[in-house]
């Protein structure tokens, strides 16, 4: 290659990178508006939070003023499904904070906190919650994690589900990606409406048959959010693409250590809405056998996350879905390599230096002694064989063996 051709290739790659990541990056700033909103802006994404609740009400990216659904109050949020000992009906707690703090603000990042301390009432789950959000310089997205804690003297409670959810703008996002072989144009939430005659119910409420969808290509298809479930070990990145705006919205989970049930536990991903989720704890596919009940006298503290909400774009329009998806997968690989993150401010999140390492060799002692590749090895608390599959209260540390 000549020097000129190398320079041309370099410029093309640089332009490609800028198309995907965005430009105008700068150190993030924090702005409070009339004690009702908090806005964090790093020149790539501009994120608006309700104050002090800590709901994400807006994400501005490229020319899209808000990638979230403007018609819903709950569009970017954490929530818990819970019930007490004497209450058979589960409640939904959207974990709205009562106190806002700036934890870190420097040239590299902003970390903010929306926290709530349990006051003994019955309206909220007996749990102290600290929702954290991190926006870094030259980063096209938002990190979020939660610190959950209960005191031993607090009443018995069952937490059937803890998750973070995003409801995207339905006028823009129509193409969903869960995996290389699980991606497609999607019907709308309105297409699932059984009361309007557009769909008819099937065996359970999540499953409907689309009888009169707006787009007839979906006619008579079955839609069910459980069709898009994924095992935790494979659930690294999924999301939606706006083909009109050339923008992708992705949820990246760099680790499975904070999720329940271990590597083969199935969880929801993205589904019609457009909705995208990260589920940390749930009874999905298992039911009440999951250890989600906390008795009086039982203390608990756990950090869930961080996960990364990643946005990318491309102005070329050439093979858009493939391009944005491949970039999202590359970003997920980078997040996995960076784990455990070194920029998390909370001392409850152990750094790389505070973590131990286990190395060794695994053999199968059959007729011949043979190395065991592609097996999952994990650490779990003492219990009956297989009890790690129903454990939600501790961290799940595991790895995949190789033949090397």
N, C-alpha and C positions, 0 to 999 in steps of 0.2 A: 504494500500500500504506500502511496505517496503521503507526504505530510498534509497536503491539501485534502485528500480523501479522508484521512483520519480526523481532521478538523471538522469536516462535513458530518461524519458519523457522530462525533462528539456533540455537535450542535443539535443534530436530530434527536439523539438520546436525551439531551438536556431539555429540549422542547417537549418531548414525550413525557418526561418526568414532571415538568411544570403543568402540562395539561392534566395529569392525574392528581397531583398534590395541591395545586393552587399556588398563587403567588401572593405578594404583599405581606409576607410573614413578618411579625415583629413580636416583641415581648408582650405577653398578655396583660390587659388592664382590667380593673374591676370598677364598676360604676353602680352606685345605689340610687334608685329613683324613688323619691317620696316614700321611702321605707316600704315600698310595695314590690319592687323588682330589684334583682341583682343581674347585671349584665357583665359577662366576661368575654373579651374580644382579643384574639391574637392575630388579626389580620387575615386569617384563613376561615375560621368559624367564629360566629358571634352567637353566644348562647345566653338566653334569657331565662332566669329562674324566678318563681314567685317567692316572695320574702315575707315571713320566715319559713314558709311551708317547704320550700326546696323542690317544688315540682318544676320540671323543665317545660316551659311554655313555648319556647321558640328556639330554633336553630337556623341561623342564616348561613347559607353556603352558596358561593358563586352568585348567580342571578336569582336564586330562589330565596325569597324573603323569609319563608318558614317551611322547612321540609316536613314539619309535623302537621297533624290535622287541626286546622284552626277552629273547627266547629265543636271540638271536645275540650272540656276542662282538663280531663285526665289524658294527656297525650305523651308525656315522658315522666315515668314515676316508678317508685318502688312500692310493693304492697305485700301484705301478709294475710293469709286466710287462717283464722284461729277460732278456737272455742275453749270455754272454761269447763271445769268439772261438772258444773250444774247447768250447762247450756248445751243442748244437743244440736242447735242450729249454728253452723259456722258463720262468723262475721268476716267482713273484708275491711282491713285497716290499710289505708293508703299511706301511712307513715308520714303524715304532714308534720314538719318540724315546727318548733316554737322558738328556736334561737338560732341566729345566723352569726357565723364567725369567719374571718379570714385567717386561715391557718398559715399559709405561706404566700408571699408575693415577692418575686424577684425577677431577674432577667430571664430565668430559665422556665419558670412556671408559676401558676396560681393554683393553690388548693384551698377550697372553701368547704365549710361545714354547715349542715342544717341538722340540728339535733333536737331530741325530745326525751325528757325524763318522765318516767311513769309517776303519776301523782296519786295513785291509789284508786282511781275511778274505774268504772266498768265499761266506759265507752272505748277505751283503747287497750290494746294488749299489754299485760304486765311485763314490759320490756323497755330498757333504755336503748335508744337507737341513735346512731350518729351516721348520717349519710354524707359521704365525701365526694367531691367532684374535683378533678384535676385537668387543667388545660395548659399544655406545654407550648413553648415557643416552637414555631415551625412544625407544628403537629396538626394534622387535619382530622381532628376529632376530640373526644372527651373520654377521660377515664373516670369510672365511678366504682366506689366500693362502700360497704356498710359495716359498721361495728355494732354488733348486737350483744346485749348483756342482760342477764336476769340475776336477781339476788336470791339466796336460798330461802328466805322467809316469805317470798312472794307466792301467790296462790297458784295452784296447779293449772296448767294450760297446755293445749295441744296446738302446735303450729304446723298445719298441714301443707302449707306452701309459702315459700318466700321467693320473690322474683323481681326483676326489673323489666319494664315493658315500654314499648314505643308504638304509638299509633301514628302512622305516616299520612301525608296528604294524599287522599284518594284520587284527586284529580291529576296527580303526577306519577305515582308509583304503581305500575301494573305488572311488572315482570319480577318474579321471585326466584331466588337461587338458594338451594340448600346444599347441593353437591354437584359434581360434574355431570352426573346422570339424573339429577333431580332439580330441574329448572324449567320454567315455563311462564307463558302469559297466564295471568290469573283472573278469575271472575271477581266481581265486586262484592262488597258486603251487602249491598242492596239486592244482589242476585240471590242471596241466601234467605230472603224474607219470606217466610211461609205464610204470613198474614196477607201479603199482597198478591199471592198466587204465583210468585216467581219461583218458588221452590216447595217441595213437599217433604215432611219429616220422615226420617228413617228410624232405625232401631233406638237411637239415643240422640239427644238434642244437638250434639256437635255435628252429626251427619245428616245431610240433606241431599236430595236430588234436585238439580237445577232444571226446572220444567219450562221456564220462560225467561231466560237471562237476557240482559240487554244485548250481549253479543251472542248470536246464535251458535257460534262455534262451541260454546259450552253446554248446549242443550242436551239434557238427559245425563249429563255427567254427575258423579257424586263428589261432593266437597265435604271434607272432614279434616279438621286441623291435625288429627292424629296420623293422617297419611304422611305427614312431613316430620314425624318424630325421628330422633337420631340418638344413637348411643353416645354417652358422654365422651368416650375416647375419640370419637370422630367429630364431635360437635365443637369445632374450633371457630368456624366462621359461617355466617349465613346472612341473608338480607334481601334488599329490594333494589331495583334499578328503575330510574325514570328515563325512559328512552327519549322523551321529548326534550328533557333538560340535560341529558347526558351526565347524569349524576347517580352514584351508587351510595346506599346507606347500609352499613354492615355492623353486626354485633360480633366482636371477636372475644373469645374466651381462651386466654393463653395457658390456663391450667385447669385441671379437674380437681385439684386438692380441696377446694372449698365447696364442692358439690356433693350431694348425697348419693349413696348407693354404689360408688365405685365406677370403674371404667365401662361396664356393660349395662349400666342403668340407662333406660331410655328417657328422654325428655323432649318436650315441645321445642320447636325452633321458630320459624316464621309461618304465618298462615294468612288467610283472607282477612282483610281489614282496610288497608294493609297493616299488619301487625308483625312485630319482631320481638322476641323474648330471650332473656337468659333466666332460666329457672335454677335456683341454687338448692332448694329443698322442696320435695314434693312427694306425694303418694302415688303418682302416676304409674300405672302398670303393676303396682304392688298392693296398694290399699293400706289398711290400718296396720299391717305388719311392719311398716316403716316406723322407726323409733322417733316419732315426732311429739310425744307427750313428755312434759316436764313436771315432775311431782314437787310438792312443797318440800323444801329442804334441799332441792337440787339447784345448784348454781350452774351458770353456763355463760360462756363468752366465746364469740367466734367472729372472725373477719371474713366477710363474703366478698370476693373479688380481690383486686380490681378486674373489671372487664373494660373493653375499649370499644367505644362507638366511633366507627371510622367512616369518613366520607371521602369519596374520590370522584373524579370527573375526567372527561376527555372531550375535546372539541373537534376531533377528526370525523366522528360518526362512523368510522370504519370498523365493522365487526364489534359494535359497542358492548354488547352483553359479555362476549368472551373477554374483551380487553379489561373491562372493569372487574370482572370476576377473577381473572388471573392476577390482577393487581391486588385485589382483596386477599387472595390466598398468599401472595408474597408478603403482604403486611402481617397476616396472621403468623407466618413463619418467623418474622422478625420479632413479634411480640413473644412468641414461645421461647426464642433464643434469649430474649432479654429477661425472662422470668428467673428468679423473683425480682421484681422491679426495685431499683435502687432509689427511686424518687418519691416513694410513699412516705408521708410525714408521720403517720401514726406509729407509735412504738409497739402497738399490738400486732403490727405486720412484721414478721421476722425477716431481717435482711439476709442476703446470701451468706454473710459472715456469721450470722447467728444460727444457721442451719447446718445440720450434719450431712454426711455422705456415706452411703453404704455401697460397697462394690463386692463382687464375687462371681462365682460361676455356678450355673444350674445344669444338672445332669439328670437324665431319665434312666433309672436303674431297671431296665427291662431285660430282655435276653442278652442284650449287649448294652454297655454303658455308652450313652449317646448324649451329645449336647442338646439342650432344649432351647430352640430359637422361637421367637414370636410368641412367647408366653408372658403374661402379665404377673409381675411380682410386686406385692404391696405390703405396707405396714398397716396393721389394724389392731384395735384394742382386744384384749382377751375375750373369748366367748366361744360359743358353739361353732362348729365348722360351717362356713358360709354366712355367719352373722354379719360380716362386713357389708353384705349386700343390702342390709336394712338399716345400716347405721347412718345417722344424719348429724350427730352431735360433735363429731371430731373431724379432723382433716383426713383426707384420703391421699396418701402418698404412694404412687406406684410407677412402674416403668415397664417398658417392653424389652424383653431380652433379644439379643442378636446372636448370630452364629460366629461372630468375630472372636 
